[in-house]
Amino acid sequence: MAAADVDTLAREVAELMERRLRIRGADLTTKLRRGGRLLPRRVRRSAAYLAEASAQAQVPHLRPRLDAGRIAEAHRHCTHYLAPLGRKERRIALLREILTGVGIAVFACLLLALGLLYWSAPG
């Protein structure tokens, strides 16, 4: 696998981290150090492997040791998790959150009203 290919994959994951998690940094290694705790363990390990492979790809003697399949798998894990939601999905998620909050409030008010009616009933 060429060094440019590995760098491109690492750069793509770094850009997704910046867009989705708002983590700033020069490269993937810096972004992982600053905000790696925000990622699930499996994604963090894949991103760390991708950053390590990107560094190894710069050294001509280490380049043949790179596992293209594992690099592609690490890139797939990272991009699958970090791919930003589209406009439609964000709106549906926001609507779902609002409706959930309203539903919980209505349910709590009904329980409170029933409780008041029970306690204030004569007898």
N, C-alpha and C positions, 0 to 999 in steps of 0.2 A: 504494500500500500504506500502510495506516495506521501511525502510530508505535507504537501499542499492539501491533499484530501483530508488528512487527519486534522490539520489546522482549520480547515473549513468547517468540519463537523464540530470541533471544540468551540469555534467562534459562534456557530449557530446556537449551541447550547448556552453559551455565555450571554448572547443577546436575548434569548428567551428568559434567562434568569433575571436580567435587568428589566425587561418589560413586565414580566409577571410578578416578580418578588421585589422589584425596585432595589436591587443590590448593585451598587456601582463598583467598578474595579477595572483594571487594565486587561486582565485576561481571566480565563476560567479558574485558574488556581487561586487568584486573589478573591474572586467572587465566592468560591467555595469556603475559603478561610473566613470571610466576613459573614456570610449568610448560609452556610451549609446546614446549620441546625434547623433551618426552615424547611428542609427537604426530608422526605421519608428516607429511612436507612438505605433501602435498595437503590433509590434514585441517587442518593448522595454517593454511594459506592460506585455506581456507574459513571457519575460525573467525575469522580476522583480518578477512575481508571482512564477516562477519556482525556483528562488533563495530563496524566502521566504519559499516556501514549503520544500526546501532542508534543511533550517535551522530548520524548525518546525519538520521535520522528525527525527531529532536528539534527540528530547525531547519525551520520551515515553508517557507522558500524552497528548501531542498534536497530536500524530501520528494518532489516530482514526478520528480526525477532517479533515484530508486531503481528498480532493476530487480527486479521481483517474481520473475521466473523464476530469476534468478541467486541471489537470496536463498533461495528455496526449495531450489535445488540445493545451496547451501552448507550449509543446515540438514540436508538429507538426507545429505550426506557426513559431517557431524559426528555426527549421531545414529546412523548406520549403524556408525561405528567405535566410538563411545562407549557404545552400548547395552550395558548389563551383561548378563552371561550369567545364565541362569536356574539354579535349584537343580539340576535334572537334568543340565544341561551341565557345571556345576562339578564334580559328583560323577563324571561320566564322565571328565572331564579329569584329576581327581585319581587315579582308578583307573588310567587309562592311564599316568600318570607313575610310579605305584608299580610297575606291571607292567613298564614299560620298565626301571626301575632294577633290579628283581629279575632280569629277563632278561639284562641286561648283566653283572650279578654272577655268575650261573650260567655264562654263556659264558666269562667270564674264569677262573673256577675250573676249568672243563673244559680250557681251553687250558693252564693251569698244571699240571694233573694229567697231561695228555698229554705236556707238555714234561718233567716229572720222570720219567715212565716211559721216555721216549726216551733221556734222558741217563743214567739209572741202569741201563739194559739192558746185560748183558754183551756184549761182542763188538766 
